[in-house]
Amino acid sequence: MQWETVIGLEVHTQLTTQSKIFSGASTAFGAEPNTQACQVDIALPGVLPVLNKGAVERAIRFGLAIGARLNRINVFDRKNYFYPDLPKGYQISQFTLPIVEGGALTIQVGDEEKTVRITRAHLEEDAGKSLHEDFHGLTGIDLNRAGTPLLEIVSEPDMRSAKEAVAYAKALHTLVTWIGTCDGNLQEGSFRCDANVSVRRPGGPLGTRREIKNLNSFRFLEQAIDYEIRWQIGEIEDGRAIQQATVLFDPDSGETRMMRTKEDAHDYRYFPDPDLLPVKLEEDWIERVRASLPELPQARQTRYRTEFGLSAYDAATLTSSRTLSDYFETVTAALPKADAKLAANWVMGELSAALNRAEIDIATSPIGANRLARLLGRLQDGTLSGKLAKQVFEAMWTEGGEPDAIIEAQGLKQMSDSGEVERIIDTVLAANQKSVEEFRAGKDKAFNALVGQVMKATKGKANPAQVNDLLRAKLAG
C-alpha cells in the first residue's frame, strides 16, 4: 500500500550581528557560561528591550532575496512558556505580523528542479542553553545565548522525501551565508532545523505531524526524517494512531524519541509585547538594502547555464557556496569563455578532491584562482597534456610556485614535434607486431595498447590526440 510523505522545515538562522536583538550584550561564540548575559537578557525587573536595527536589516535582505512580501508594519509578540533556560518566562517573537511573508526557494534534487514555498520568516530571540553533566547527574543553565537574534524561516509542507528536505536545507544554508545574514556554522548552532513530518495516502488529507527538533547536521536531518517516515507508517499499518508530538533524534541509535506532546499556537497565549513598538519599514531603507544585494545563487546558476552552457547540476554545484562560486568566477574571467566547461571540471574535480583530502575550505586553498587559470591556459594552448597538467597541479599544491616555472624545472612540456612523435611510433610498431596484427584483424583493444606504449615511450609528454591521429594513419598505410 502506497504512502506519501509530507515535510515542512522550520529553520532557525542566527543573524550575524555583533550584539543581541534587544540588548548590547555580545553574541560571540565560545565565552564562559553566563559571561555574555546582561540585565536585559536575564530579565531583571525594570529593564526594557531595545530593538537591534542590524537584525531588522538582515531580515529585509533575506525577504528580498526570496522574493517575499515585506510587511511594512510588523509586530513583536510574547510567546509564553516555562522552561529553565527562558529567564523571562516568555520568548519575544513575531506571530500575527511577521517581517517576511511568502517567497520561495528553488532547489536541485538530482537532475530535477523543484520550488519550495516559504510561509514566513520572523525575528525572535534565542533562549539559553541547558548543560547536562553526565558524571554528576546535574544540569546547569548558560544564558549566553539568551537574546541572540534569530530569523526563523518556515516553509510550506512542499517536500516529499528526506532528500528533498536536505536539498532545501542546503539551498537555504547557501542563500543565508551568501547574502551575509548568517554565518551558517552548524556546529555552533547558527543554523538549526526542525522537521515537521507526516504521512498520508496520496492525494488524501494531511496526516498528523510530529516535529523533530534541533537538527544541526544535514546527515542527521536525512537520517531522522527517514526513520520517522518508517516509524509512522509502521504505527499506522499496525492500527495505532499518530499523536502530534515533539521528538528528538538520537544519532547513536538512529531513532527518534518523543520529548513531549506538541503544543498548538493557542497554548503559547501569544499577545503583542507592550514594551516594543511596531516596526515600520521605510521604502528608501528597503531600496538601499535591495541595491546592496549581490548576484544571488539562482541568478548565477541561470547565467552559468546560458552563458557557459553548463548543466543544471554543474551550475548548482558551483553555486553551493559563495566562496566556491567566486573562485570559479575568477578562474573563468582569466580564460576565454569557451574554456568555462574546462574550468568547471577542474574546480569540481581536481581542486575539490584535493580540498576534501586536505579537509580544508576553498577559501584557504594553496592554489589561488588566478594560478589555476594560468595552469588551464597551458593545458589549452597545448603546452601540457591532461596527465601532465595533473602533475603540475600536484606540484603547485604541495610546493607552491607558478605553473610555467614548474613546467620548466621538471621538463614537463608536452612534445609538439610531429616528426619526433612519428619516429617513436615507428619504433613502437616495430616492437609490437602482434598488437599491429590484432588491430588489423579488428581488435580495437590492440589500438589502445599501442597508444599506451607510445605514451610510455614519451613519458606521457606526447599529445594524445596527435598520437591517435598519427598512429591510425600509420596502421592504415
N, C-alpha and C positions, 0 to 999 in steps of 0.2 A: 504494500500500500504506500502511495507516494505522500511525501510531506514537503512543505515549503518552509524555509527558514526566513524569518523577518528580523532584521538587525538595524538598530539605530545606535549611534555613538554620541556620548557627551564627553567632550574633551576639555580638560582644564589646562589652559596655557598661561604660564606665569609671565607677566609682562616685564619688559626689560628696563623698568625704571630703577633708579638707584635708591629710592625711598618708597615707603609703603603707600597704600592707596589713600589712607586717611590720617597719616602721621609722617613725621620726618625721620622715623627710625630706618636704619639701613636694611636693605634686602640681600646683602652679600651672603653667599653660602658658606657654611663651614664654621661659623662662630661658636664659641662655647655656649651651651644651653642657657637661655634666658638673659643673654647679654645684649640682645637687639630687640627687646620688647619694652617700649616706653609706656608712659601713663595711659595714652590713648589705646594702645594695643591690649593692655591688661584691664581696661575698663575701670579705672579708678573713678570714684564719684566726682562729678563736676567737670570732667573733661569733655571736649567736643571734637568730633571728626572734622577734618578739612580736606576736601577732595583734591587729589593729585591731578593736575592738568595733563601731565605726561601720559598718565594711564588712559585718560579720555582720548587723547590724540592717537594713541596706538590702537584703540578700538575703532576709531574713524578709519585709520589706514586699512585695517582688516575688512571693515564693511565695504569700503570702496574696492578692495582687491577681489571680492567675491561678487560684486555687482548687486549688493544688498540695498535695502532701504534703510537710511539712517533716520531714526526718529529725532527730529529737531528738538523736541522736548522729551527727555527721558528721566525716569524717576528711580530713586533708590528705596528699597523696601527692607523691612526686617523679617528675616526667616527665623522663626522661633523654634529652638530645640535645645535640649540639655545634654551636654557631653563634657567630660573633664577638660578637654583641650579647647573649649569655647568659653572664654572668660566672661563674656557679656551675657551668656545665656541666649544669644541670638546672633545670627550672621547678617551683615549688611550685604544685600544682593539686589538684583533687579528682577521684577516679576511681571507686573502689569504693563510697564512701558520700558522695555529694554532698549539699549542704544542701537542695536543692529537687529533687523528682521529680514528674513528671506535671503536670497542669494543662492549660489550653487557652486559646486566644485566638480570639474571633470577629472575622472580617474582612468588609468590604463590598467586593465586586467588581462594579462597575456597580450593577445593581439586585438582585443576589443576595448573600445572606449565606452564609458558609462558616466552619466551625470547624476550626482547625488545632491539632492536639495538640502539646503540648510534652513532650519526653522528660525533660529535666533542665535545671537551671541550677546551675552550680558556681562557687565562688570560686577565683580564681587570681591570680597576679602577672603583670604585663606584662613583656615583655623590653625591652631597649634598642632603639636605632634606628641603622641603618647610614646614613651620609650620604655620598652619591656626588658627587664634584666632576668634572663633565664636562671642565672646562678642563684640569685637571692629570691627570685619569685616576686620582685617588686616592679611597680610601674611608676615612672616619673613623667612630668609634663614639661615639655620645652615649648615656650611661647615665641621663639624667634620667628617662626613663620606666620604667627597671628598678624593679620593685617596686610600680608603680602598681596599685591594686586594680581587678580586673575581675570582672564576673559574666558568664560565658559561658552563653548561652541557646541550647539545642539543640532544634530542632523535629523532629517526626516527618516522614517524606517524604510529606507530605499535599498538597503543592501541585503543580498540573498545568500551569502556564504561568508565563511571566515576569511577567505582570500580577498573578497571584495572589501570587507571591513578593514583588513590590513592595508590594501591599496589606498583606501580613502584616508586612513590614519597617516600613512606615509606622505600622501599628497598634501594633506593639511600641515604636517610637520614641515615639509619643504616650503610651503607658502609662508607660514608664520616666521620661519627663520629667514627666508628670502627677503621679506619686507621689514625685518628687524623688530617685530613686535615681541618675539620670544626667542630665547637662545636655544630652545629645543633639547636641553640636556635631560634625557630620560632618567639617568642615574641619580640626578639631584632633585628629581620631582618637578622639573619645569614643564613637563609635557606628560599628562596622565589621562588615561582613557577609562571611561565607564561604558560598558557594553550592555545595551538592553536587547535581550534575546527571547524570541518566542517562536513557536512552530504552529503551522495550520495546514489544513488541506488546501491545495492550490485553488486560488480564487475565492476561498472561504473567508469568514470573518477572522479578524486578528485573534491570535491566541493570547493566553495570559503570559506576561513577560516577567522575566527575572533579570535583575540588574547585577552585572559583575563589576565590582568596584576596584578602582585604583590599579589598573594595569599599566606598568611603566616599561613595557618591552613589547615590540611588535611580535616577537616569537610567542611570548606569553599570551598576547591578545588572541592570536590564532589558535593556540592550544586550548585556551579557556573556552572560546566560542565553540570549537569543535566538540569538546567534552560536553558542554552544556546542551548542545543540539542532541547528541546521542542520549543524554540523560533524560531530557524532556520527552523525546519520542518514546523511550523505554517506559517512562512513567505512564504516559497516555495509553500506550498499547497494552499495558498491564492493568488498565482500568482505573488508574489513580488520576485525580485532578491536579493540575499545576497550581500552586499557591503563589501569588505575587510576593516576591521577596528580594532582599538584597543579599548577594552571595559574594564570597571571596574565593580567589583561585589560589590553590596550593601548588607551586611549581614542582615541589618534590614528588607529590603523588600524581600530579597532572589532573587533579579533580577540583571541582567547585564544592563549597560547603555553605550552608545557609548561615548568615550572620544575624538577620532579623527580618521580620515581615516588613514588606515595603510600604512606606508611607505614601499617601497622596498629597497633593498640594494643599488641600484644606487642613491637613494635620499640622502644617507648619504655621498656620494662623498669620499669613502674610499681611502686613499693612505698611503704608508709606512711612519711611523713617522721618520722625519730626525734627531731627537735628540736621537734616540735609535738604537744601532747596532743590527743586527740579533743575536739571541741567539743560541749558539752551545752547544748541549748536548754531553758530553764526555761519552764513553762507560763505563769507570770504575766508573763514578758517577752514572750512571743508575744501574749498578750491585750492588753498595753499597746500593742504595735505595731499590732494589729488596730484598736484603738479610735482610733488616730491617723490611720488611712487616710481620705482624702477620699472623697466620692462618686466612683466610678470611671467611666470613659468609657462602658462598656457600660450601666451602670445609668442614666446620664444620658441616653443615647440612647433607652432604653426609656421613660423619663419624658417626653422630648420628643415621642415618638410617641403616647403615651397621653394625656398632659395637654394638649399643644398641637396634636395632630393633624398633626404634621409627617411627611413621608415618611421612609423609612429613609435615603435618600440625604441629605436635608437634615439629619437628626439626626446622621448620621456626619460630614458636613462641619463642622457646628457644634461637634463634639467632637474635631476633628482636632488641637487643641491646647488646653491648659487656659486659656491667656490669652484665646484666642478665645471659648471656652465661657463663661468667667467674665464677659467683656464682654457676651455675649448674655444671660446671667443677669441682669445689672444693668439692661440695657435692658428686658427683659420684666417685671422686678419693678416698674418705674415705669409700666407700662401695664396696661390691662385684659387679662385672659387671652385674650380674643378677638382681640387685636392681635398675638399671638405670631407668626403667619404673616407679617404685615406686617414685624415686626421682623427675622425670619429673612431675608426677601427683601432688606431694606436692608443687613443685616450681610454677607450673602453677595454682594450685588450692588454698590450704590454704594460702600459702605465698602471692601470687598475690592478693587474695581477701583482706587480711589484709593490704597490702600496699595500695590498692585502697581506703579502708575505711579511712586509716590514711592520704591519699593524700601525700605519700612520695615515693621517689625512692628507688630501691633495694639497692643502694649504702649506704643508711642510715638506712637500716633495723635493728630493735632491735635484731633480731636473725641472727647471722652470719652463714655462710655456714657450718662451722665445727660443730657448735652446732645443726643445723638442721640434719646433718648427724648422730650425736650421738642419736638424738631422733628417727630417722628412723631405726637405728640399734636396738633400744629397741622394736620397732614395729616388726621387722623381727625375733628377737630371742624369741618372744612370751611373753616378759615382759609386753607389752601393747597390748590392742586391738585397732582397728581403732578409736573407740569412746574415749577411754582413752588417746590415743595419741593426739587427738584434744584438750582434756582438758589440757594436759601437754603443748602443743603448746601455748594455750591461756595464761597459767601462765608464760611461757617463754617470751611471747610478752609483757605482762603488767607489770611483776615483775622482769624479768631477771632471771638469775640463770641457772644451769645445769639441764638437764632432770633427771638424776639419783637422784639429791638432791630433786627435786620437787616430783618425784615418791615416794621417801621415806617419805618426810614430809607430803604428802597428802594421803598416803596409797593407791596409785593408781595401785599397781602391779596387773597384771592380775592373776586370780585364775588358778592354774595349777594342783591342787589336784583333780584327776578324781573322787575319792571316795566322796569328799565333794560335787562336782557338781552333782553326781548321787543322793545323799541324797536330795538335793534341788529339783531336777527334780521329784523325788518320791512325795515330798510334794506338788509340783505344780500340778501333775497329779491327786493326791487325791482330791485337792481342785477345780479342773476344769473338772469334769467328763463329763459335757455337751460338752465341746470342744473335749474331747477324743472321744466321741461317734460320733460327727460330722466328725472328721477326718477319723474315721474308715468307715464312710458312704460315703467317697470320697470327702469331702470338704477340699481342700488344705489350704484355708484361716484359718481354725481352727489350723493347724500346726503352722502357723506364729504367731497366738495369743498365743499359748503355749510357743513358743520361747521367745516372748516378756515378758511373765510372769516370765520365768526363769531369763532372763537378768535383769528384775526389782528386783527380789529377791536377785540377786548377786550384785546389784547396778552397773551393767554394767561391772563387773570385770571378768565375765566368758568369756572363749574363745568361740566366736560364732560358729566356725566350730566344736569345741568339743561338744558344746551344741546340735547342729544339729545332729551329729552322735549318741550321747548317747540317745537323745530323740527319734529318729527314731527306734533305737534298742529296747527301752522300749515299744514303741507303737506297734512294730511288735511282741513282745513277748506274 
